[in-house]
Amino acid sequence: MGTASAPVVASSAAPVAAIDCGTNSTRLLVSDASGQPIERLMQITRLGQGVDATGRLAPEAIERTLAVLTEYRSVMDRLGVERGRLAATSAARDAANGAEFLAAAGRVTGIEPELLTGIEEGRLSLAGAVADLDPVDGPFLVVDIGGGSTELVAGADANDPDLTAVSLQMGCVRMAERFLATDPPAASELAAAAAEVATQIERAISAHPQFVTARRLVGLAGTVSTIASLEVEMTDYDRDLVHHVVLTADHVRRWRDVLASDTAAERLARPGMVPGREDVIVGGVLVLDGVMSALGFTECLVSEADILDGLIASQLA
């Protein structure tokens, strides 16, 4: 199923919605007609369970995700949402039965689903991430670490004619399933995963030298937010506590080593760990560490504004 346009506007004053069906989580953002958020929801659904090995979405993963989408439709109805965009990313892109899932997602939400390319995903992520940043701090490099893929996007803003984006096959779920078989992972497993990350990033830099010229690194999605949550020991989610937190390279390396030494149960017990991420977070931290090391960034600005915010902005433009 290709990219679809948003439904016809029923009322310019009605709230609008954005849904992101990611590899690890399914998220909803509802905003009013001025773009102010009304509701943000996230549930770990692991849509991409086993996709790297089987090439298909597992029936139980589809069932979990559709159940959450059904709940989100009820929330949208309660809030008076009349239009929205539903985007699916890496897991649905890679799966042979991705179109079947998208059709079912469209039926339960009433929104025409869109299968984004990695480049489209990256552009929308950058649009959301840098909207409230000072342009003089750019150009920016956005690293969006998903479950199945990682997008690197360089540019001053989403309309930058020189914007450069690439989608790499190394999300937190994919890395965990492919390399990190033991709990906690063995040194050899960690080394193999880190080597794969380094190889993919070096290839991306070679093909897109613009990444090296970016002045500020902005990190998005669950891995980055979870590291920030761990750093501030956040027990109850508070967006303001992690949005625009600065993670240093030392922070990232420390959490890489600590989390890689923990079992999944020990990670889950740490204040700030989001249930459902404890078994894949190490793969994600290896990706962030690899990006910062390869590109020489000593800091990463955490952004809780991402593809959802970009999807909302595209409907209100």
C-alpha positions as CSV (number, residue, x, y, z in Angstrom):
1,M,0.0,0.0,0.0
2,G,1.5,3.3,-1.0
3,T,1.6,6.7,0.6
4,A,-1.9,8.1,1.0
5,S,-3.0,11.7,1.5
6,A,-4.9,12.7,4.7
7,P,-8.7,12.4,4.6
8,V,-10.8,15.4,3.6
9,V,-11.2,18.0,6.4
10,A,-14.6,17.8,8.0
11,S,-14.0,20.8,10.3
12,S,-11.0,23.1,10.5
13,A,-11.6,23.5,14.2
14,A,-11.7,19.8,15.1
15,P,-8.7,18.0,16.7
16,V,-6.3,16.1,14.4
17,A,-4.6,12.8,15.1
18,A,-1.3,11.1,14.2
19,I,-0.6,7.4,14.8
20,D,2.9,5.8,14.5
21,C,2.9,2.0,14.1
22,G,6.5,1.3,14.8
23,T,8.5,-1.9,15.2
24,N,8.5,-1.8,19.0
25,S,5.7,0.7,20.0
26,T,2.4,2.0,18.7
27,R,1.8,5.7,19.5
28,L,-1.0,8.3,19.3
29,L,-0.8,12.1,19.3
30,V,-4.0,14.2,19.2
31,S,-3.6,17.9,18.9
32,D,-6.1,20.8,18.6
33,A,-6.5,22.9,15.5
34,S,-3.7,25.2,16.6
35,G,-1.2,22.3,17.1
36,Q,-1.3,22.1,20.8
37,P,-1.2,18.5,22.1
38,I,-4.3,17.2,23.8
39,E,-3.3,13.5,24.3
40,R,-0.2,11.5,23.9
41,L,-0.3,7.7,24.3
42,M,2.3,4.9,23.8
43,Q,2.1,1.2,24.2
44,I,4.8,-1.4,23.5
45,T,3.3,-3.7,20.9
46,R,6.5,-5.2,19.4
47,L,4.9,-5.4,15.9
48,G,8.3,-6.3,14.5
49,Q,8.7,-9.4,16.7
50,G,10.8,-11.9,14.6
51,V,10.5,-10.0,11.3
52,D,14.3,-9.9,10.9
53,A,14.4,-13.7,11.0
54,T,11.1,-14.7,9.3
55,G,10.4,-11.8,7.0
56,R,6.8,-11.7,8.2
57,L,4.7,-10.1,10.9
58,A,3.8,-12.6,13.6
59,P,0.0,-13.2,14.0
60,E,0.3,-12.4,17.8
61,A,2.1,-9.2,17.0
62,I,-0.5,-8.1,14.6
63,E,-3.2,-8.9,17.1
64,R,-1.5,-6.9,19.9
65,T,-1.1,-3.9,17.6
66,L,-4.7,-4.0,16.2
67,A,-6.0,-4.2,19.8
68,V,-4.2,-1.0,20.7
69,L,-5.3,0.7,17.5
70,T,-8.9,-0.1,18.4
71,E,-8.3,1.6,21.8
72,Y,-6.8,4.6,20.0
73,R,-9.9,4.9,17.8
74,S,-12.1,5.1,20.9
75,V,-9.8,7.9,22.2
76,M,-10.1,9.8,19.0
77,D,-13.9,9.4,19.0
78,R,-14.0,10.7,22.5
79,L,-11.9,13.7,21.6
80,G,-13.8,14.5,18.4
81,V,-11.0,13.7,15.9
82,E,-12.3,14.0,12.4
83,R,-9.0,13.5,10.4
84,G,-5.7,11.9,11.0
85,R,-2.6,10.2,9.5
86,L,-1.5,6.7,10.3
87,A,2.0,5.8,9.4
88,A,3.7,2.4,9.5
89,T,7.5,2.1,9.3
90,S,10.3,-0.4,9.4
91,A,8.5,-3.6,10.4
92,A,5.6,-3.2,7.9
93,R,8.1,-2.2,5.2
94,D,10.2,-5.3,5.7
95,A,7.4,-7.9,6.1
96,A,5.9,-9.9,3.3
97,N,2.4,-9.6,4.9
98,G,2.8,-5.9,5.7
99,A,0.0,-4.9,3.3
100,E,-2.4,-7.3,5.1
101,F,-1.6,-5.6,8.4
102,L,-2.1,-2.1,6.9
103,A,-5.5,-3.0,5.5
104,A,-6.6,-4.2,9.0
105,A,-5.2,-1.1,10.6
106,G,-7.2,1.0,8.3
107,R,-10.4,-0.9,9.1
108,V,-10.1,-0.5,12.8
109,T,-9.0,3.2,12.8
110,G,-11.0,4.5,9.9
111,I,-7.7,6.2,8.7
112,E,-6.1,5.4,5.4
113,P,-2.7,3.9,6.4
114,E,0.6,5.1,4.9
115,L,3.7,2.9,4.5
116,L,6.5,5.4,4.8
117,T,9.8,5.0,3.1
118,G,12.8,5.5,5.4
119,I,13.5,8.8,3.8
120,E,9.9,10.0,4.3
121,E,10.1,8.8,7.9
122,G,13.3,10.8,8.4
123,R,11.9,14.0,6.9
124,L,8.9,13.9,9.1
125,S,11.0,13.1,12.2
126,L,13.2,16.1,11.5
127,A,10.2,18.3,11.0
128,G,8.9,17.4,14.4
129,A,12.3,17.4,16.2
130,V,13.6,20.8,15.1
131,A,10.4,22.8,15.0
132,D,11.0,24.4,18.5
133,L,14.8,24.7,18.1
134,D,16.8,27.8,17.3
135,P,17.8,27.6,13.6
136,V,21.1,29.3,14.3
137,D,22.1,26.1,16.2
138,G,21.8,24.1,12.9
139,P,22.3,22.4,10.6
140,F,21.1,19.5,12.7
141,L,21.6,15.8,12.5
142,V,18.6,13.9,13.7
143,V,19.2,10.3,14.8
144,D,15.9,8.4,15.1
145,I,16.5,5.0,16.6
146,G,13.5,2.8,16.0
147,G,12.9,-0.9,16.6
148,G,13.8,-2.0,13.1
149,S,15.7,0.8,11.6
150,T,17.6,4.0,12.4
151,E,17.2,7.2,10.3
152,L,19.9,9.8,10.0
153,V,18.6,13.1,8.7
154,A,20.8,16.2,8.2
155,G,19.4,19.7,7.5
156,A,18.4,23.1,8.8
157,D,14.7,22.1,8.7
158,A,12.3,19.8,6.9
159,N,12.2,22.2,3.9
160,D,16.0,22.5,3.5
161,P,16.7,21.8,-0.2
162,D,20.0,20.2,0.8
163,L,18.3,17.9,3.4
164,T,20.0,14.5,3.4
165,A,18.4,11.3,4.9
166,V,19.3,7.7,5.1
167,S,17.5,4.7,6.7
168,L,19.8,2.0,8.2
169,Q,18.8,-1.5,9.1
170,M,19.8,-1.4,12.7
171,G,17.0,-0.6,15.1
172,C,17.0,-1.8,18.8
173,V,14.8,-4.8,18.2
174,R,16.7,-5.9,15.1
175,M,20.1,-5.6,16.8
176,A,18.8,-7.5,19.9
177,E,17.3,-10.3,17.9
178,R,20.2,-10.6,15.5
179,F,23.2,-10.3,17.9
180,L,22.3,-10.3,21.6
181,A,21.1,-13.8,22.3
182,T,22.1,-14.2,25.9
183,D,21.0,-12.4,29.0
184,P,23.0,-10.4,29.8
185,P,24.8,-10.3,26.4
186,A,28.2,-11.9,26.0
187,A,31.2,-9.8,25.2
188,S,31.5,-11.4,21.8
189,E,27.8,-10.6,21.1
190,L,28.3,-6.9,22.1
191,A,31.4,-6.7,20.0
192,A,29.7,-8.1,16.9
193,A,26.7,-5.8,17.3
194,A,29.0,-2.7,17.8
195,A,31.0,-3.7,14.7
196,E,27.8,-3.9,12.6
197,V,26.7,-0.5,13.8
198,A,30.1,1.0,13.0
199,T,30.1,-0.5,9.5
200,Q,26.7,0.8,8.6
201,I,27.5,4.3,9.9
202,E,30.8,4.5,8.1
203,R,29.0,3.5,4.9
204,A,26.4,6.2,5.5
205,I,29.0,8.9,6.1
206,S,30.9,7.9,3.0
207,A,27.8,8.2,0.9
208,H,26.5,11.3,2.6
209,P,29.4,13.5,3.9
210,Q,26.8,16.2,4.8
211,F,26.3,14.2,8.1
212,V,29.8,15.3,9.2
213,T,29.0,19.0,8.8
214,A,26.0,19.0,11.1
215,R,26.5,21.1,14.2
216,R,24.1,19.6,16.7
217,L,22.9,16.1,17.2
218,V,19.2,15.6,18.1
219,G,18.1,12.1,19.3
220,L,14.6,10.7,19.0
221,A,12.5,7.7,19.9
222,G,12.4,5.2,22.7
223,T,16.1,4.3,23.2
224,V,17.1,8.0,23.6
225,S,14.2,8.9,25.8
226,T,14.8,5.9,28.0
227,I,18.4,6.7,28.5
228,A,17.4,10.2,29.5
229,S,14.7,8.8,31.9
230,L,17.3,6.5,33.4
231,E,19.7,9.4,33.9
232,V,17.1,11.5,35.8
233,E,15.6,8.4,37.5
234,M,12.1,9.3,36.3
235,T,9.6,6.9,37.8
236,D,6.4,8.5,36.3
237,Y,6.5,9.8,32.8
238,D,6.9,13.6,32.6
239,R,7.7,14.9,29.2
240,D,9.2,18.1,30.5
241,L,11.8,16.1,32.5
242,V,13.4,14.5,29.4
243,H,12.5,16.9,26.5
244,H,15.7,18.8,25.6
245,V,17.8,17.0,28.2
246,V,21.4,16.9,27.0
247,L,23.1,13.5,27.1
248,T,26.9,13.6,26.9
249,A,29.0,10.9,25.3
250,D,30.1,9.9,28.8
251,H,26.4,9.4,29.8
252,V,25.8,7.2,26.8
253,R,28.9,5.1,27.3
254,R,28.2,4.6,31.0
255,W,24.6,3.4,30.3
256,R,25.8,1.2,27.5
257,D,28.2,-0.6,29.9
258,V,25.7,-0.7,32.9
259,L,22.8,-2.0,30.8
260,A,24.9,-4.5,29.0
261,S,26.0,-5.9,32.3
262,D,22.4,-6.2,33.7
263,T,20.0,-8.9,33.0
264,A,16.7,-7.9,31.5
265,A,15.1,-8.2,34.9
266,E,17.7,-6.0,36.5
267,R,17.2,-3.3,33.8
268,L,13.5,-3.4,34.3
269,A,14.0,-2.7,38.0
270,R,15.9,0.5,37.3
271,P,14.0,3.8,37.8
272,G,13.3,5.2,34.4
273,M,13.2,1.9,32.5
274,V,10.0,1.6,30.3
275,P,8.5,-1.9,30.6
276,G,8.9,-3.6,27.2
277,R,12.2,-1.9,26.4
278,E,14.3,-3.8,28.9
279,D,15.2,-6.6,26.5
280,V,16.1,-4.4,23.5
281,I,17.5,-1.3,25.0
282,V,21.2,-2.5,24.8
283,G,20.9,-2.8,21.0
284,G,19.6,0.8,20.9
285,V,22.3,2.2,23.1
286,L,24.9,0.6,20.9
287,V,23.5,2.4,17.9
288,L,23.5,5.8,19.7
289,D,27.0,5.3,21.0
290,G,28.1,4.3,17.5
291,V,26.6,7.4,15.9
292,M,28.2,9.7,18.4
293,S,31.6,8.1,18.2
294,A,31.7,8.0,14.4
295,L,30.6,11.6,13.9
296,G,32.5,13.0,16.9
297,F,29.5,14.4,18.8
298,T,30.1,14.9,22.5
299,E,26.4,15.7,23.2
300,C,23.0,14.6,22.1
301,L,19.9,16.7,22.6
302,V,17.0,14.6,23.6
303,S,13.7,15.5,21.8
304,E,10.3,14.1,22.7
305,A,9.0,15.8,19.5
306,D,9.3,13.5,16.6
307,I,7.5,11.9,13.6
308,L,4.1,12.2,15.4
309,D,4.6,16.0,15.6
310,G,5.7,16.0,12.0
311,L,2.5,14.2,11.0
312,I,0.4,16.6,12.9
313,A,2.2,19.7,11.4
314,S,1.7,18.3,7.9
315,Q,-2.1,18.3,8.4
316,L,-2.2,21.8,9.9
317,A,0.1,23.4,7.3
